[in-house]
Amino acid sequence: MEMEMEPEPVAAMVDVDEEAHQLVQKITGLAAAIAKLHSLSPSPEVNALFTELVLTCIPPSRVDVDELGPEAQDMRARLIRLCADAEGKLEAHYSDLLAAHDNPLDHLSLFPYFNNYIKLSQLEYGLLARHVPGPPPSRVAFVGSGPLPLSSLVLAARHLPATSFDNYDICVEANERARRLVRADDDLATRMAFHTSDVALVTRELGAYDVVFLAALVGMAAEEKARVVEHLGRHMAPGAALVVRSAHGARGFLYPVVDPEEIRRGGFDVLAVHHPEGEVINSVIIARKSVAEGADAHHAHGAVMSRPCMCCEVEARAHQKMEEMAMEKLPS
């Protein structure tokens, strides 16, 4: 007599669905508490709520934010904008704090998430060097640099010591704050420029960059991000590299998720999509502006990178191993 057994995959899916439901419910509660705050400027209450939110979203999760219902999608969109506002206020606060020192760059570690930026910049540099090899880029653009442009500062100081950086932000005050941070460093003050401009209005200049970084919060809605990518694809030079910050799993409640297909539709070849674990929250997409068919690839202007240092290679291999282990745990 055969015994009836409940298929394990079905039970596993029920567990996964329940886990995802509980996670979304917890995030919904945190989003409601954050929305009730009188101010998003740094304070013990604000810091505690956002710390709990980040710690809730960081662990690996099978939550697919694209599959959320309309109510949860609306909550997520509002939460991302609250996170963006809070992040802007946090960066402005610490930018002012750093600017009060004679040499602000000597005190960057005062920013509570400085190590995260070191790891993210190291990861991005390592991915670029692996997928777009060659001599270091001469000119880099960072779109959405903000009042505390730590990514540009770390890349310029630690990884690309001869590269010029053009930072773009639509906020005049953000750029004024950013300029104060490099005033005492003759090298970075010379190599880093800050432009107040909407990237949608930047055209001819984009063709001069070897690499363009697109910050996670530029174009928070999917259609906005797609328009930005399309604009970059229209004006960047063939062969130039694009680094796009995205999010994966529950981290999609903190930052917008970028579909690699949107990058391809914008005129780019997607070379790598990396979902890190741990302190580095943002996913990283490495792409390259397509070279017109029949064009001489040897004469295409484009992103070129030296091989990464040994620490970058070790970091990249560690991230790749973690990613492979995570994939092995997923049901086939």
C-alpha positions in Angstrom: 0.0 0.0 0.0 1.5 3.3 -1.1 1.7 6.1 1.5 0.7 9.6 0.4 3.4 12.1 1.1 3.2 15.8 0.7 5.7 17.1 -1.9 8.5 18.9 -0.2 8.9 21.6 -2.8 5.3 22.7 -2.1 5.9 22.9 1.6 9.1 24.8 1.0 7.3 27.3 -1.2 4.7 27.8 1.5 7.5 28.5 4.0 9.2 30.9 1.6 5.9 32.8 0.9 5.2 33.1 4.7 8.7 34.3 5.4 8.4 36.9 2.6 5.0 38.0 3.9 6.3 38.5 7.4 9.3 40.4 6.1 7.0 42.8 4.1 4.8 43.2 7.1 7.7 44.2 9.3 9.0 46.6 6.7 5.5 48.1 6.3 5.4 48.8 10.0 8.8 50.5 9.9 7.8 52.5 6.9 4.7 53.8 8.8 6.8 54.7 11.8 9.3 56.6 9.6 6.5 58.4 7.8 5.3 59.8 11.2 8.6 61.4 12.1 8.5 65.2 12.3 11.9 65.4 10.7 14.3 63.0 8.9 17.4 64.9 10.1 19.8 62.8 12.1 18.6 62.2 15.7 18.5 59.2 18.0 14.9 58.3 16.9 15.6 58.7 13.2 18.9 56.8 13.5 17.3 53.9 15.4 14.4 53.5 12.9 16.7 53.5 9.8 19.2 51.2 11.4 16.4 48.7 12.1 15.2 49.1 8.6 18.6 48.5 7.1 19.3 45.5 9.3 15.9 44.0 8.3 16.6 44.4 4.6 20.2 43.3 4.5 19.9 39.5 5.0 19.6 37.4 1.8 15.9 37.2 0.9 13.8 35.6 -1.9 11.5 38.6 -1.9 11.0 39.8 -5.4 9.8 43.4 -5.1 8.5 43.3 -8.7 5.9 40.7 -7.6 4.5 42.8 -4.8 0.9 43.8 -4.9 -0.2 47.4 -5.6 -0.5 48.4 -1.9 3.0 47.0 -1.1 4.4 48.7 -4.2 3.0 52.1 -3.2 4.5 51.6 0.3 7.9 50.7 -1.2 7.9 53.7 -3.5 7.2 56.0 -0.6 9.8 54.3 1.6 12.5 54.7 -1.0 11.8 58.4 -1.2 11.9 58.7 2.6 15.2 56.8 2.6 16.5 59.2 -0.1 15.5 62.3 1.9 17.0 60.9 5.1 20.2 59.9 3.3 20.5 63.4 1.9 20.1 65.0 5.3 22.6 62.6 6.9 25.2 63.4 4.2 24.6 67.2 4.5 25.0 66.9 8.3 28.3 65.1 8.1 29.5 67.2 5.2 29.1 70.3 7.4 30.8 68.5 10.3 33.8 67.6 8.2 34.0 71.0 6.6 34.6 72.5 10.1 38.1 70.8 10.2 41.2 72.4 8.6 41.6 69.3 6.4 38.1 67.6 6.1 39.5 64.6 4.2 41.6 63.6 7.2 38.4 63.0 9.1 36.2 61.0 6.7 36.0 58.1 9.1 33.6 60.3 11.2 30.9 59.4 8.8 29.3 56.2 10.3 29.1 54.3 7.0 32.5 55.3 5.6 33.7 51.7 5.6 30.7 50.7 3.4 31.8 53.3 0.8 35.4 52.0 0.9 34.1 48.4 0.3 31.7 49.5 -2.4 34.3 51.6 -4.3 36.8 48.7 -4.0 34.2 46.3 -5.4 33.2 48.6 -8.3 36.9 49.2 -9.2 37.6 45.5 -9.1 34.6 44.7 -11.3 35.5 47.4 -13.8 39.1 46.3 -13.9 38.1 42.7 -14.6 35.4 43.3 -17.2 36.8 46.5 -18.9 40.6 45.9 -18.8 43.2 48.4 -20.1 45.0 51.6 -18.9 43.3 53.7 -16.3 40.5 56.1 -17.4 41.5 59.7 -17.9 38.0 61.2 -17.2 35.2 59.9 -15.0 31.7 61.3 -14.4 29.7 60.6 -11.3 26.0 61.4 -11.7 24.2 62.1 -8.4 27.3 62.8 -6.2 25.5 64.6 -3.4 26.8 66.8 -0.5 29.2 64.1 0.7 30.7 62.5 -2.5 32.5 59.7 -0.8 32.4 57.4 -3.8 34.3 59.9 -5.9 36.7 60.7 -3.1 37.6 57.1 -2.4 38.0 56.2 -6.1 40.1 59.3 -6.8 42.3 58.9 -3.7 42.7 55.1 -3.5 42.2 53.6 -6.9 42.5 56.2 -9.7 45.2 58.7 -8.6 45.6 60.3 -12.0 41.9 60.5 -13.1 39.8 63.6 -13.4 36.3 63.4 -11.8 33.3 65.5 -12.9 30.6 65.2 -10.3 27.0 66.1 -11.3 24.2 66.9 -8.9 21.0 69.0 -9.4 21.3 70.6 -6.0 23.4 73.8 -5.7 23.8 73.4 -1.9 25.0 69.8 -2.3 27.8 70.9 -4.7 28.8 73.8 -2.4 29.1 71.4 0.5 31.1 69.0 -1.6 33.6 71.6 -2.8 34.4 72.6 0.8 35.6 69.0 1.5 38.4 69.1 -1.1 39.5 72.7 -0.5 42.6 71.8 1.5 43.8 69.0 -0.8 45.6 70.5 -3.8 45.5 67.3 -5.8 41.8 66.4 -5.4 40.8 70.1 -5.6 42.4 70.0 -9.1 41.1 66.7 -10.2 37.5 67.0 -8.9 34.9 69.3 -10.4 31.3 69.8 -9.2 28.6 70.7 -11.7 25.0 71.8 -10.8 23.0 70.2 -13.6 20.3 67.7 -14.4 22.0 64.9 -16.3 19.1 65.0 -18.8 20.5 68.4 -19.9 24.1 67.2 -20.2 24.8 66.1 -23.8 28.1 66.8 -25.6 30.1 66.5 -22.3 29.1 62.9 -21.8 31.0 61.9 -24.9 34.3 62.8 -23.2 34.1 60.3 -20.3 35.7 56.9 -20.2 33.5 55.8 -17.3 30.1 57.1 -16.0 28.8 56.1 -12.6 25.1 56.4 -12.0 24.1 56.7 -8.3 21.3 54.5 -7.0 19.0 57.4 -6.2 19.1 59.1 -9.6 15.8 58.4 -11.2 14.0 56.6 -8.3 11.0 55.4 -10.3 11.7 52.7 -13.0 10.5 54.9 -15.9 12.7 57.8 -14.6 15.8 55.5 -14.4 15.1 54.1 -17.9 15.0 57.7 -19.3 18.3 58.5 -17.7 19.9 55.4 -19.0 18.5 56.0 -22.5 19.9 59.6 -22.4 23.3 58.3 -21.3 23.2 55.7 -24.1 22.4 58.4 -26.6 25.3 60.7 -25.7 28.1 58.6 -24.2 31.0 57.5 -26.5 30.9 54.1 -28.0 33.0 51.7 -25.8 32.6 53.9 -22.7 31.7 52.1 -19.5 28.6 52.6 -17.3 28.5 51.6 -13.7 24.9 51.5 -12.4 24.0 50.9 -8.7 20.9 48.8 -8.1 19.5 46.6 -5.4 18.4 43.0 -4.9 16.0 41.1 -2.7 14.7 43.0 0.3 17.3 45.7 -0.3 14.9 46.8 -3.0 12.9 48.5 -0.2 15.9 50.8 0.3 17.0 51.6 -3.2 15.5 51.2 -6.7 16.0 48.0 -8.5 17.4 48.3 -12.1 16.5 45.7 -14.6 19.6 44.8 -16.7 17.3 44.7 -19.7 16.7 48.5 -19.3 20.4 48.9 -19.6 20.5 46.9 -22.8 17.6 48.8 -24.2 19.5 52.0 -23.5 22.2 51.0 -25.9 24.6 49.1 -23.6 26.1 45.7 -23.5 25.7 44.4 -19.9 29.0 42.8 -18.8 28.3 41.9 -15.2 25.5 42.0 -12.6 26.8 41.6 -9.0 24.7 41.2 -5.9 27.0 41.5 -2.9 26.2 40.4 0.7 27.0 42.0 4.0 27.7 45.6 4.5 27.7 46.6 0.8 24.0 47.1 0.1 23.9 48.2 -3.5 24.1 45.7 -6.4 26.5 46.8 -9.2 25.8 46.5 -12.9 28.8 46.9 -15.2 27.9 47.8 -18.8 29.6 49.2 -21.9 28.2 51.5 -24.6 27.7 49.4 -27.7 30.1 50.0 -30.5 28.3 50.5 -33.9 28.4 47.4 -36.1 31.3 47.7 -38.5 33.1 50.3 -36.4 36.8 49.9 -35.7 36.9 48.7 -32.1 40.6 49.8 -31.8 39.5 53.5 -32.4 36.4 53.4 -30.1 36.7 55.8 -27.2 35.9 53.9 -24.1 36.4 52.9 -20.5 39.8 51.4 -19.8 41.1 50.1 -16.5 44.3 48.8 -15.1 44.3 45.5 -13.4 43.1 45.8 -9.8 45.5 45.5 -6.9 45.8 42.2 -5.0 43.3 43.3 -2.3 40.7 44.1 -5.0 41.3 40.6 -6.6 40.8 38.9 -3.2 37.7 40.9 -2.4 36.2 40.2 -5.8 36.9 36.5 -5.6 35.4 36.4 -2.1 32.2 38.1 -3.3 32.1 35.7 -6.3 32.4 32.7 -4.0 29.7 33.9 -1.7 27.4 34.5 -4.7 28.1 31.0 -6.0 27.3 29.5 -2.6 24.1 31.5 -2.4 23.0 30.2 -5.8 23.7 26.6 -4.8 21.2 27.0 -1.9 18.4 28.1 -4.2 15.9 25.4 -5.4 16.4 24.3 -8.9 
